[in-house]
């Protein structure tokens, strides 16, 4: 039979590490949600512009989403 000895600080450290991991995951999810919301707002704002206003910005109406997500696209 094997026995395991835990130091008094190993369990709290493990719990803190797990809590920290959960908090980090929530922070990443929140950041992703805020980024998605900002991109959605930009798409809405661009869609509200006239074709002439879009043309002045060098954006075709059918390329609005591609324009907003250009930093993530490889083409």
N, CA, C and O atoms as a Maestro MAE file, in Angstrom:
{
 s_m_m2io_version
 :::
 2.0.0
}

f_m_ct {
 s_m_title
 :::
 protein
 m_atom[300] {
  # First column is atom index #
  i_m_mmod_type
  r_m_x_coord
  r_m_y_coord
  r_m_z_coord
  i_m_residue_number
  s_m_chain_name
  s_m_pdb_residue_name
  s_m_pdb_atom_name
  i_m_atomic_number
  :::
  1 25 0.841 -1.172 0.000 1 A "UNK " " N  " 7
  2 3 0.000 0.000 0.000 1 A "UNK " " CA " 6
  3 2 0.889 1.238 0.000 1 A "UNK " " C  " 6
  4 15 1.834 1.344 0.782 1 A "UNK " " O  " 8
  5 25 0.572 2.160 -0.881 2 A "UNK " " N  " 7
  6 3 1.356 3.389 -0.981 2 A "UNK " " CA " 6
  7 2 0.724 4.458 -0.104 2 A "UNK " " C  " 6
  8 15 -0.495 4.514 0.063 2 A "UNK " " O  " 8
  9 25 1.561 5.282 0.437 3 A "UNK " " N  " 7
  10 3 1.061 6.410 1.221 3 A "UNK " " CA " 6
  11 2 1.524 7.692 0.557 3 A "UNK " " C  " 6
  12 15 2.564 7.728 -0.101 3 A "UNK " " O  " 8
  13 25 0.756 8.718 0.734 4 A "UNK " " N  " 7
  14 3 1.105 10.007 0.144 4 A "UNK " " CA " 6
  15 2 1.091 11.043 1.256 4 A "UNK " " C  " 6
  16 15 0.145 11.121 2.040 4 A "UNK " " O  " 8
  17 25 2.122 11.813 1.311 5 A "UNK " " N  " 7
  18 3 2.218 12.866 2.308 5 A "UNK " " CA " 6
  19 2 2.142 14.207 1.586 5 A "UNK " " C  " 6
  20 15 2.912 14.470 0.662 5 A "UNK " " O  " 8
  21 25 1.231 15.029 2.006 6 A "UNK " " N  " 7
  22 3 1.075 16.347 1.403 6 A "UNK " " CA " 6
  23 2 1.593 17.397 2.367 6 A "UNK " " C  " 6
  24 15 1.332 17.347 3.569 6 A "UNK " " O  " 8
  25 25 2.323 18.337 1.822 7 A "UNK " " N  " 7
  26 3 2.740 19.435 2.686 7 A "UNK " " CA " 6
  27 2 1.524 20.333 2.905 7 A "UNK " " C  " 6
  28 15 0.604 20.333 2.087 7 A "UNK " " O  " 8
  29 25 1.509 21.085 3.980 8 A "UNK " " N  " 7
  30 3 0.328 21.912 4.254 8 A "UNK " " CA " 6
  31 2 0.091 22.980 3.194 8 A "UNK " " C  " 6
  32 15 -1.001 23.546 3.140 8 A "UNK " " O  " 8
  33 25 1.074 23.272 2.351 9 A "UNK " " N  " 7
  34 3 0.903 24.319 1.352 9 A "UNK " " CA " 6
  35 2 0.583 23.779 -0.033 9 A "UNK " " C  " 6
  36 15 0.270 24.566 -0.927 9 A "UNK " " O  " 8
  37 25 0.648 22.481 -0.248 10 A "UNK " " N  " 7
  38 3 0.420 21.949 -1.585 10 A "UNK " " CA " 6
  39 2 -1.043 22.029 -1.990 10 A "UNK " " C  " 6
  40 15 -1.335 22.380 -3.133 10 A "UNK " " O  " 8
  41 25 -1.960 21.720 -1.107 11 A "UNK " " N  " 7
  42 3 -3.384 21.771 -1.450 11 A "UNK " " CA " 6
  43 2 -3.849 23.194 -1.716 11 A "UNK " " C  " 6
  44 15 -4.501 23.423 -2.734 11 A "UNK " " O  " 8
  45 25 -3.548 24.169 -0.852 12 A "UNK " " N  " 7
  46 3 -3.989 25.531 -1.158 12 A "UNK " " CA " 6
  47 2 -3.374 26.065 -2.452 12 A "UNK " " C  " 6
  48 15 -4.031 26.785 -3.204 12 A "UNK " " O  " 8
  49 25 -2.110 25.709 -2.712 13 A "UNK " " N  " 7
  50 3 -1.473 26.168 -3.952 13 A "UNK " " CA " 6
  51 2 -2.209 25.592 -5.155 13 A "UNK " " C  " 6
  52 15 -2.425 26.290 -6.146 13 A "UNK " " O  " 8
  53 25 -2.590 24.337 -5.073 14 A "UNK " " N  " 7
  54 3 -3.305 23.692 -6.163 14 A "UNK " " CA " 6
  55 2 -4.658 24.364 -6.388 14 A "UNK " " C  " 6
  56 15 -5.063 24.594 -7.527 14 A "UNK " " O  " 8
  57 25 -5.339 24.668 -5.315 15 A "UNK " " N  " 7
  58 3 -6.647 25.331 -5.419 15 A "UNK " " CA " 6
  59 2 -6.465 26.716 -6.017 15 A "UNK " " C  " 6
  60 15 -7.244 27.122 -6.878 15 A "UNK " " O  " 8
  61 25 -5.450 27.447 -5.575 16 A "UNK " " N  " 7
  62 3 -5.199 28.779 -6.123 16 A "UNK " " CA " 6
  63 2 -4.854 28.704 -7.601 16 A "UNK " " C  " 6
  64 15 -5.274 29.554 -8.386 16 A "UNK " " O  " 8
  65 25 -4.098 27.701 -7.976 17 A "UNK " " N  " 7
  66 3 -3.745 27.535 -9.387 17 A "UNK " " CA " 6
  67 2 -4.994 27.258 -10.220 17 A "UNK " " C  " 6
  68 15 -5.138 27.792 -11.320 17 A "UNK " " O  " 8
  69 25 -5.886 26.434 -9.706 18 A "UNK " " N  " 7
  70 3 -7.119 26.128 -10.422 18 A "UNK " " CA " 6
  71 2 -8.013 27.357 -10.527 18 A "UNK " " C  " 6
  72 15 -8.585 27.628 -11.583 18 A "UNK " " O  " 8
  73 25 -8.130 28.095 -9.432 19 A "UNK " " N  " 7
  74 3 -8.940 29.318 -9.448 19 A "UNK " " CA " 6
  75 2 -8.332 30.310 -10.435 19 A "UNK " " C  " 6
  76 15 -9.051 30.945 -11.206 19 A "UNK " " O  " 8
  77 25 -7.012 30.439 -10.408 20 A "UNK " " N  " 7
  78 3 -6.344 31.329 -11.355 20 A "UNK " " CA " 6
  79 2 -6.591 30.917 -12.792 20 A "UNK " " C  " 6
  80 15 -6.788 31.769 -13.658 20 A "UNK " " O  " 8
  81 25 -6.582 29.623 -13.052 21 A "UNK " " N  " 7
  82 3 -6.853 29.125 -14.402 21 A "UNK " " CA " 6
  83 2 -8.267 29.436 -14.854 21 A "UNK " " C  " 6
  84 15 -8.494 29.814 -16.003 21 A "UNK " " O  " 8
  85 25 -9.220 29.273 -13.937 22 A "UNK " " N  " 7
  86 3 -10.618 29.580 -14.255 22 A "UNK " " CA " 6
  87 2 -10.772 31.073 -14.529 22 A "UNK " " C  " 6
  88 15 -11.431 31.465 -15.492 22 A "UNK " " O  " 8
  89 25 -10.165 31.904 -13.685 23 A "UNK " " N  " 7
  90 3 -10.253 33.353 -13.885 23 A "UNK " " CA " 6
  91 2 -9.597 33.768 -15.201 23 A "UNK " " C  " 6
  92 15 -10.108 34.644 -15.899 23 A "UNK " " O  " 8
  93 25 -8.485 33.155 -15.537 24 A "UNK " " N  " 7
  94 3 -7.817 33.463 -16.804 24 A "UNK " " CA " 6
  95 2 -8.703 33.072 -17.986 24 A "UNK " " C  " 6
  96 15 -8.763 33.789 -18.984 24 A "UNK " " O  " 8
  97 25 -9.388 31.938 -17.872 25 A "UNK " " N  " 7
  98 3 -10.291 31.507 -18.943 25 A "UNK " " CA " 6
  99 2 -11.450 32.489 -19.096 25 A "UNK " " C  " 6
  100 15 -11.840 32.818 -20.217 25 A "UNK " " O  " 8
  101 25 -11.999 32.954 -17.985 26 A "UNK " " N  " 7
  102 3 -13.072 33.952 -18.048 26 A "UNK " " CA " 6
  103 2 -12.563 35.248 -18.678 26 A "UNK " " C  " 6
  104 15 -13.267 35.864 -19.478 26 A "UNK " " O  " 8
  105 25 -11.361 35.660 -18.329 27 A "UNK " " N  " 7
  106 3 -10.793 36.886 -18.892 27 A "UNK " " CA " 6
  107 2 -10.618 36.756 -20.402 27 A "UNK " " C  " 6
  108 15 -10.917 37.688 -21.148 27 A "UNK " " O  " 8
  109 25 -10.130 35.591 -20.852 28 A "UNK " " N  " 7
  110 3 -9.974 35.372 -22.296 28 A "UNK " " CA " 6
  111 2 -11.331 35.390 -22.998 28 A "UNK " " C  " 6
  112 15 -11.474 35.984 -24.066 28 A "UNK " " O  " 8
  113 25 -12.320 34.741 -22.398 29 A "UNK " " N  " 7
  114 3 -13.659 34.713 -22.989 29 A "UNK " " CA " 6
  115 2 -14.258 36.117 -23.050 29 A "UNK " " C  " 6
  116 15 -14.891 36.481 -24.041 29 A "UNK " " O  " 8
  117 25 -14.061 36.899 -22.000 30 A "UNK " " N  " 7
  118 3 -14.573 38.272 -21.976 30 A "UNK " " CA " 6
  119 2 -13.896 39.108 -23.056 30 A "UNK " " C  " 6
  120 15 -14.561 39.882 -23.746 30 A "UNK " " O  " 8
  121 25 -12.592 38.963 -23.208 31 A "UNK " " N  " 7
  122 3 -11.859 39.713 -24.226 31 A "UNK " " CA " 6
  123 2 -12.337 39.336 -25.625 31 A "UNK " " C  " 6
  124 15 -12.505 40.204 -26.481 31 A "UNK " " O  " 8
  125 25 -12.557 38.044 -25.856 32 A "UNK " " N  " 7
  126 3 -13.067 37.599 -27.153 32 A "UNK " " CA " 6
  127 2 -14.451 38.156 -27.424 32 A "UNK " " C  " 6
  128 15 -14.747 38.569 -28.545 32 A "UNK " " O  " 8
  129 25 -15.302 38.171 -26.408 33 A "UNK " " N  " 7
  130 3 -16.655 38.699 -26.566 33 A "UNK " " CA " 6
  131 2 -16.629 40.196 -26.866 33 A "UNK " " C  " 6
  132 15 -17.379 40.671 -27.718 33 A "UNK " " O  " 8
  133 25 -15.772 40.936 -26.171 34 A "UNK " " N  " 7
  134 3 -15.677 42.378 -26.414 34 A "UNK " " CA " 6
  135 2 -15.155 42.650 -27.822 34 A "UNK " " C  " 6
  136 15 -15.617 43.577 -28.487 34 A "UNK " " O  " 8
  137 25 -14.195 41.847 -28.278 35 A "UNK " " N  " 7
  138 3 -13.665 42.003 -29.622 35 A "UNK " " CA " 6
  139 2 -14.751 41.732 -30.657 35 A "UNK " " C  " 6
  140 15 -14.894 42.479 -31.625 35 A "UNK " " O  " 8
  141 25 -15.511 40.669 -30.453 36 A "UNK " " N  " 7
  142 3 -16.591 40.325 -31.375 36 A "UNK " " CA " 6
  143 2 -17.649 41.432 -31.388 36 A "UNK " " C  " 6
  144 15 -18.177 41.777 -32.444 36 A "UNK " " O  " 8
  145 25 -17.951 41.977 -30.227 37 A "UNK " " N  " 7
  146 3 -18.938 43.055 -30.138 37 A "UNK " " CA " 6
  147 2 -18.445 44.298 -30.885 37 A "UNK " " C  " 6
  148 15 -19.217 44.946 -31.593 37 A "UNK " " O  " 8
  149 25 -17.174 44.625 -30.728 38 A "UNK " " N  " 7
  150 3 -16.612 45.790 -31.412 38 A "UNK " " CA " 6
  151 2 -16.655 45.601 -32.931 38 A "UNK " " C  " 6
  152 15 -16.984 46.530 -33.669 38 A "UNK " " O  " 8
  153 25 -16.323 44.407 -33.386 39 A "UNK " " N  " 7
  154 3 -16.357 44.140 -34.830 39 A "UNK " " CA " 6
  155 2 -17.790 44.198 -35.347 39 A "UNK " " C  " 6
  156 15 -18.032 44.729 -36.431 39 A "UNK " " O  " 8
  157 25 -18.744 43.662 -34.588 40 A "UNK " " N  " 7
  158 3 -20.149 43.706 -34.980 40 A "UNK " " CA " 6
  159 2 -20.614 45.157 -35.093 40 A "UNK " " C  " 6
  160 15 -21.296 45.525 -36.049 40 A "UNK " " O  " 8
  161 25 -20.238 45.980 -34.106 41 A "UNK " " N  " 7
  162 3 -20.611 47.398 -34.133 41 A "UNK " " CA " 6
  163 2 -20.019 48.100 -35.354 41 A "UNK " " C  " 6
  164 15 -20.680 48.933 -35.974 41 A "UNK " " O  " 8
  165 25 -18.780 47.766 -35.699 42 A "UNK " " N  " 7
  166 3 -18.151 48.372 -36.875 42 A "UNK " " CA " 6
  167 2 -18.871 47.958 -38.152 42 A "UNK " " C  " 6
  168 15 -19.080 48.780 -39.044 42 A "UNK " " O  " 8
  169 25 -19.251 46.685 -38.241 43 A "UNK " " N  " 7
  170 3 -20.006 46.205 -39.407 43 A "UNK " " CA " 6
  171 2 -21.328 46.943 -39.513 43 A "UNK " " C  " 6
  172 15 -21.708 47.382 -40.599 43 A "UNK " " O  " 8
  173 25 -22.031 47.083 -38.402 44 A "UNK " " N  " 7
  174 3 -23.321 47.790 -38.404 44 A "UNK " " CA " 6
  175 2 -23.141 49.238 -38.865 44 A "UNK " " C  " 6
  176 15 -23.925 49.745 -39.667 44 A "UNK " " O  " 8
  177 25 -22.105 49.892 -38.350 45 A "UNK " " N  " 7
  178 3 -21.865 51.287 -38.718 45 A "UNK " " CA " 6
  179 2 -21.547 51.416 -40.211 45 A "UNK " " C  " 6
  180 15 -22.039 52.331 -40.872 45 A "UNK " " O  " 8
  181 25 -20.736 50.514 -40.736 46 A "UNK " " N  " 7
  182 3 -20.410 50.566 -42.155 46 A "UNK " " CA " 6
  183 2 -21.621 50.256 -43.022 46 A "UNK " " C  " 6
  184 15 -21.792 50.858 -44.082 46 A "UNK " " O  " 8
  185 25 -22.465 49.322 -42.583 47 A "UNK " " N  " 7
  186 3 -23.658 48.994 -43.353 47 A "UNK " " CA " 6
  187 2 -24.644 50.158 -43.387 47 A "UNK " " C  " 6
  188 15 -25.444 50.270 -44.317 47 A "UNK " " O  " 8
  189 25 -24.589 51.013 -42.391 48 A "UNK " " N  " 7
  190 3 -25.486 52.165 -42.341 48 A "UNK " " CA " 6
  191 2 -25.055 53.274 -43.295 48 A "UNK " " C  " 6
  192 15 -25.839 54.181 -43.573 48 A "UNK " " O  " 8
  193 25 -23.820 53.219 -43.802 49 A "UNK " " N  " 7
  194 3 -23.330 54.241 -44.721 49 A "UNK " " CA " 6
  195 2 -23.924 54.041 -46.111 49 A "UNK " " C  " 6
  196 15 -24.327 52.939 -46.483 49 A "UNK " " O  " 8
  197 25 -23.967 55.118 -46.856 50 A "UNK " " N  " 7
  198 3 -24.418 55.023 -48.244 50 A "UNK " " CA " 6
  199 2 -23.304 54.396 -49.086 50 A "UNK " " C  " 6
  200 15 -22.155 54.299 -48.655 50 A "UNK " " O  " 8
  201 25 -23.673 53.976 -50.289 51 A "UNK " " N  " 7
  202 3 -22.677 53.402 -51.193 51 A "UNK " " CA " 6
  203 2 -21.598 54.431 -51.529 51 A "UNK " " C  " 6
  204 15 -20.427 54.077 -51.667 51 A "UNK " " O  " 8
  205 25 -21.982 55.695 -51.662 52 A "UNK " " N  " 7
  206 3 -21.008 56.754 -51.953 52 A "UNK " " CA " 6
  207 2 -20.034 56.928 -50.797 52 A "UNK " " C  " 6
  208 15 -18.834 57.096 -51.015 52 A "UNK " " O  " 8
  209 25 -20.546 56.887 -49.558 53 A "UNK " " N  " 7
  210 3 -19.667 57.020 -48.391 53 A "UNK " " CA " 6
  211 2 -18.711 55.829 -48.291 53 A "UNK " " C  " 6
  212 15 -17.535 55.992 -47.967 53 A "UNK " " O  " 8
  213 25 -19.222 54.652 -48.567 54 A "UNK " " N  " 7
  214 3 -18.361 53.464 -48.560 54 A "UNK " " CA " 6
  215 2 -17.290 53.577 -49.641 54 A "UNK " " C  " 6
  216 15 -16.129 53.241 -49.409 54 A "UNK " " O  " 8
  217 25 -17.687 54.054 -50.830 55 A "UNK " " N  " 7
  218 3 -16.731 54.194 -51.931 55 A "UNK " " CA " 6
  219 2 -15.624 55.175 -51.546 55 A "UNK " " C  " 6
  220 15 -14.460 54.948 -51.878 55 A "UNK " " O  " 8
  221 25 -15.966 56.252 -50.858 56 A "UNK " " N  " 7
  222 3 -14.940 57.206 -50.421 56 A "UNK " " CA " 6
  223 2 -13.950 56.551 -49.467 56 A "UNK " " C  " 6
  224 15 -12.788 56.951 -49.405 56 A "UNK " " O  " 8
  225 25 -14.403 55.548 -48.725 57 A "UNK " " N  " 7
  226 3 -13.519 54.817 -47.809 57 A "UNK " " CA " 6
  227 2 -12.810 53.652 -48.501 57 A "UNK " " C  " 6
  228 15 -11.973 52.976 -47.904 57 A "UNK " " O  " 8
  229 25 -13.154 53.435 -49.750 58 A "UNK " " N  " 7
  230 3 -12.525 52.356 -50.504 58 A "UNK " " CA " 6
  231 2 -13.063 50.981 -50.153 58 A "UNK " " C  " 6
  232 15 -12.349 49.983 -50.254 58 A "UNK " " O  " 8
  233 25 -14.325 50.930 -49.741 59 A "UNK " " N  " 7
  234 3 -14.949 49.664 -49.322 59 A "UNK " " CA " 6
  235 2 -16.187 49.416 -50.174 59 A "UNK " " C  " 6
  236 15 -17.052 50.285 -50.280 59 A "UNK " " O  " 8
  237 25 -16.276 48.254 -50.772 60 A "UNK " " N  " 7
  238 3 -17.496 47.850 -51.465 60 A "UNK " " CA " 6
  239 2 -18.449 47.246 -50.437 60 A "UNK " " C  " 6
  240 15 -18.024 46.591 -49.485 60 A "UNK " " O  " 8
  241 25 -19.726 47.475 -50.643 61 A "UNK " " N  " 7
  242 3 -20.716 46.992 -49.674 61 A "UNK " " CA " 6
  243 2 -20.587 45.491 -49.430 61 A "UNK " " C  " 6
  244 15 -20.731 45.036 -48.295 61 A "UNK " " O  " 8
  245 25 -20.322 44.733 -50.462 62 A "UNK " " N  " 7
  246 3 -20.223 43.279 -50.289 62 A "UNK " " CA " 6
  247 2 -18.896 42.844 -49.669 62 A "UNK " " C  " 6
  248 15 -18.685 41.652 -49.448 62 A "UNK " " O  " 8
  249 25 -17.998 43.792 -49.385 63 A "UNK " " N  " 7
  250 3 -16.730 43.470 -48.734 63 A "UNK " " CA " 6
  251 2 -16.605 44.047 -47.326 63 A "UNK " " C  " 6
  252 15 -15.508 44.097 -46.771 63 A "UNK " " O  " 8
  253 25 -17.708 44.478 -46.755 64 A "UNK " " N  " 7
  254 3 -17.662 45.082 -45.419 64 A "UNK " " CA " 6
  255 2 -17.115 44.088 -44.394 64 A "UNK " " C  " 6
  256 15 -16.210 44.425 -43.630 64 A "UNK " " O  " 8
  257 25 -17.644 42.895 -44.371 65 A "UNK " " N  " 7
  258 3 -17.195 41.911 -43.380 65 A "UNK " " CA " 6
  259 2 -15.729 41.566 -43.609 65 A "UNK " " C  " 6
  260 15 -14.958 41.459 -42.655 65 A "UNK " " O  " 8
  261 25 -15.348 41.396 -44.848 66 A "UNK " " N  " 7
  262 3 -13.935 41.110 -45.169 66 A "UNK " " CA " 6
  263 2 -13.045 42.259 -44.696 66 A "UNK " " C  " 6
  264 15 -11.952 42.027 -44.181 66 A "UNK " " O  " 8
  265 25 -13.509 43.490 -44.868 67 A "UNK " " N  " 7
  266 3 -12.748 44.662 -44.415 67 A "UNK " " CA " 6
  267 2 -12.582 44.654 -42.892 67 A "UNK " " C  " 6
  268 15 -11.488 44.901 -42.385 67 A "UNK " " O  " 8
  269 25 -13.652 44.375 -42.173 68 A "UNK " " N  " 7
  270 3 -13.606 44.398 -40.709 68 A "UNK " " CA " 6
  271 2 -12.728 43.284 -40.157 68 A "UNK " " C  " 6
  272 15 -12.043 43.473 -39.151 68 A "UNK " " O  " 8
  273 25 -12.743 42.132 -40.803 69 A "UNK " " N  " 7
  274 3 -11.961 40.981 -40.340 69 A "UNK " " CA " 6
  275 2 -10.660 40.798 -41.119 69 A "UNK " " C  " 6
  276 15 -10.065 39.722 -41.071 69 A "UNK " " O  " 8
  277 25 -10.209 41.822 -41.832 70 A "UNK " " N  " 7
  278 3 -9.017 41.708 -42.683 70 A "UNK " " CA " 6
  279 2 -7.796 41.249 -41.906 70 A "UNK " " C  " 6
  280 15 -6.957 40.526 -42.443 70 A "UNK " " O  " 8
  281 25 -7.685 41.661 -40.644 71 A "UNK " " N  " 7
  282 3 -6.503 41.260 -39.867 71 A "UNK " " CA " 6
  283 2 -6.484 39.766 -39.552 71 A "UNK " " C  " 6
  284 15 -5.435 39.223 -39.207 71 A "UNK " " O  " 8
  285 25 -7.619 39.104 -39.663 72 A "UNK " " N  " 7
  286 3 -7.693 37.671 -39.373 72 A "UNK " " CA " 6
  287 2 -7.678 36.802 -40.620 72 A "UNK " " C  " 6
  288 15 -7.495 35.587 -40.536 72 A "UNK " " O  " 8
  289 25 -7.873 37.426 -41.775 73 A "UNK " " N  " 7
  290 3 -7.944 36.662 -43.028 73 A "UNK " " CA " 6
  291 2 -6.557 36.570 -43.654 73 A "UNK " " C  " 6
  292 15 -5.750 37.492 -43.531 73 A "UNK " " O  " 8
  293 25 -6.288 35.465 -44.319 74 A "UNK " " N  " 7
  294 3 -4.968 35.234 -44.910 74 A "UNK " " CA " 6
  295 2 -4.909 35.621 -46.375 74 A "UNK " " C  " 6
  296 15 -3.853 35.514 -46.998 74 A "UNK " " O  " 8
  297 25 -6.010 36.064 -46.929 75 A "UNK " " N  " 7
  298 3 -5.943 36.354 -48.373 75 A "UNK " " CA " 6
  299 2 -5.816 37.809 -48.650 75 A "UNK " " C  " 6
  300 15 -5.748 38.214 -49.811 75 A "UNK " " O  " 8
  :::
 }
 m_bond[299] {
  # First column is bond index #
  i_m_from
  i_m_to
  i_m_order
  :::
  1 1 2 1
  2 2 3 1
  3 3 4 2
  4 3 5 1
  5 5 6 1
  6 6 7 1
  7 7 8 2
  8 7 9 1
  9 9 10 1
  10 10 11 1
  11 11 12 2
  12 11 13 1
  13 13 14 1
  14 14 15 1
  15 15 16 2
  16 15 17 1
  17 17 18 1
  18 18 19 1
  19 19 20 2
  20 19 21 1
  21 21 22 1
  22 22 23 1
  23 23 24 2
  24 23 25 1
  25 25 26 1
  26 26 27 1
  27 27 28 2
  28 27 29 1
  29 29 30 1
  30 30 31 1
  31 31 32 2
  32 31 33 1
  33 33 34 1
  34 34 35 1
  35 35 36 2
  36 35 37 1
  37 37 38 1
  38 38 39 1
  39 39 40 2
  40 39 41 1
  41 41 42 1
  42 42 43 1
  43 43 44 2
  44 43 45 1
  45 45 46 1
  46 46 47 1
  47 47 48 2
  48 47 49 1
  49 49 50 1
  50 50 51 1
  51 51 52 2
  52 51 53 1
  53 53 54 1
  54 54 55 1
  55 55 56 2
  56 55 57 1
  57 57 58 1
  58 58 59 1
  59 59 60 2
  60 59 61 1
  61 61 62 1
  62 62 63 1
  63 63 64 2
  64 63 65 1
  65 65 66 1
  66 66 67 1
  67 67 68 2
  68 67 69 1
  69 69 70 1
  70 70 71 1
  71 71 72 2
  72 71 73 1
  73 73 74 1
  74 74 75 1
  75 75 76 2
  76 75 77 1
  77 77 78 1
  78 78 79 1
  79 79 80 2
  80 79 81 1
  81 81 82 1
  82 82 83 1
  83 83 84 2
  84 83 85 1
  85 85 86 1
  86 86 87 1
  87 87 88 2
  88 87 89 1
  89 89 90 1
  90 90 91 1
  91 91 92 2
  92 91 93 1
  93 93 94 1
  94 94 95 1
  95 95 96 2
  96 95 97 1
  97 97 98 1
  98 98 99 1
  99 99 100 2
  100 99 101 1
  101 101 102 1
  102 102 103 1
  103 103 104 2
  104 103 105 1
  105 105 106 1
  106 106 107 1
  107 107 108 2
  108 107 109 1
  109 109 110 1
  110 110 111 1
  111 111 112 2
  112 111 113 1
  113 113 114 1
  114 114 115 1
  115 115 116 2
  116 115 117 1
  117 117 118 1
  118 118 119 1
  119 119 120 2
  120 119 121 1
  121 121 122 1
  122 122 123 1
  123 123 124 2
  124 123 125 1
  125 125 126 1
  126 126 127 1
  127 127 128 2
  128 127 129 1
  129 129 130 1
  130 130 131 1
  131 131 132 2
  132 131 133 1
  133 133 134 1
  134 134 135 1
  135 135 136 2
  136 135 137 1
  137 137 138 1
  138 138 139 1
  139 139 140 2
  140 139 141 1
  141 141 142 1
  142 142 143 1
  143 143 144 2
  144 143 145 1
  145 145 146 1
  146 146 147 1
  147 147 148 2
  148 147 149 1
  149 149 150 1
  150 150 151 1
  151 151 152 2
  152 151 153 1
  153 153 154 1
  154 154 155 1
  155 155 156 2
  156 155 157 1
  157 157 158 1
  158 158 159 1
  159 159 160 2
  160 159 161 1
  161 161 162 1
  162 162 163 1
  163 163 164 2
  164 163 165 1
  165 165 166 1
  166 166 167 1
  167 167 168 2
  168 167 169 1
  169 169 170 1
  170 170 171 1
  171 171 172 2
  172 171 173 1
  173 173 174 1
  174 174 175 1
  175 175 176 2
  176 175 177 1
  177 177 178 1
  178 178 179 1
  179 179 180 2
  180 179 181 1
  181 181 182 1
  182 182 183 1
  183 183 184 2
  184 183 185 1
  185 185 186 1
  186 186 187 1
  187 187 188 2
  188 187 189 1
  189 189 190 1
  190 190 191 1
  191 191 192 2
  192 191 193 1
  193 193 194 1
  194 194 195 1
  195 195 196 2
  196 195 197 1
  197 197 198 1
  198 198 199 1
  199 199 200 2
  200 199 201 1
  201 201 202 1
  202 202 203 1
  203 203 204 2
  204 203 205 1
  205 205 206 1
  206 206 207 1
  207 207 208 2
  208 207 209 1
  209 209 210 1
  210 210 211 1
  211 211 212 2
  212 211 213 1
  213 213 214 1
  214 214 215 1
  215 215 216 2
  216 215 217 1
  217 217 218 1
  218 218 219 1
  219 219 220 2
  220 219 221 1
  221 221 222 1
  222 222 223 1
  223 223 224 2
  224 223 225 1
  225 225 226 1
  226 226 227 1
  227 227 228 2
  228 227 229 1
  229 229 230 1
  230 230 231 1
  231 231 232 2
  232 231 233 1
  233 233 234 1
  234 234 235 1
  235 235 236 2
  236 235 237 1
  237 237 238 1
  238 238 239 1
  239 239 240 2
  240 239 241 1
  241 241 242 1
  242 242 243 1
  243 243 244 2
  244 243 245 1
  245 245 246 1
  246 246 247 1
  247 247 248 2
  248 247 249 1
  249 249 250 1
  250 250 251 1
  251 251 252 2
  252 251 253 1
  253 253 254 1
  254 254 255 1
  255 255 256 2
  256 255 257 1
  257 257 258 1
  258 258 259 1
  259 259 260 2
  260 259 261 1
  261 261 262 1
  262 262 263 1
  263 263 264 2
  264 263 265 1
  265 265 266 1
  266 266 267 1
  267 267 268 2
  268 267 269 1
  269 269 270 1
  270 270 271 1
  271 271 272 2
  272 271 273 1
  273 273 274 1
  274 274 275 1
  275 275 276 2
  276 275 277 1
  277 277 278 1
  278 278 279 1
  279 279 280 2
  280 279 281 1
  281 281 282 1
  282 282 283 1
  283 283 284 2
  284 283 285 1
  285 285 286 1
  286 286 287 1
  287 287 288 2
  288 287 289 1
  289 289 290 1
  290 290 291 1
  291 291 292 2
  292 291 293 1
  293 293 294 1
  294 294 295 1
  295 295 296 2
  296 295 297 1
  297 297 298 1
  298 298 299 1
  299 299 300 2
  :::
 }
}
